[in-house]
């Protein structure tokens, strides 16, 4: 299954939610799995984005629906990038 890197920024509402209920982060990850995707790894960040989440999803359509669903809640803004393991990238560069 393809990988996607989701970079997310908490909105004011999202910051308040996480401040009062930090376990909400884990709950959202379980909701991601309910949509047929899975969280491979996740990191809290300092800087422009608050979180980087590597997600495995069946296809672009699933990932698009997930990003829209999460953003529609009003607690985060996301930017999603397709991600490829470097081993596959290297193999592709070597292919003729």
GIWONOR-V692614 format. One record per backbone hydrogen bond with DSSP energy under -1.0 kcal/mol. NH is the residue of the N-H (numbers start at 1). CO is the residue of the C=O. If there is no record, write none. Layout:
nh: {NH/NH}
co: {CO/CO}
This chain:
nh: {4/5/6/7/8/9/11/15/16/17/18/19/20/21/24/25/27/28/29/30/31/32/33/34/36/37/38/40/41/43/45/50/51/52/53/54/55/56/57/63/64/65/66/67/68/69/70/71/72/74/77/79/81/83/89/90/91/92/93/94/95}
co: {55/81/53/79/51/77/75/11/12/13/14/15/16/17/21/22/23/24/25/26/27/28/29/30/33/32/56/54/54/52/50/8/8/43/6/41/4/38/2/59/60/61/62/63/64/65/66/67/68/71/9/7/5/3/85/86/87/88/89/90/91}
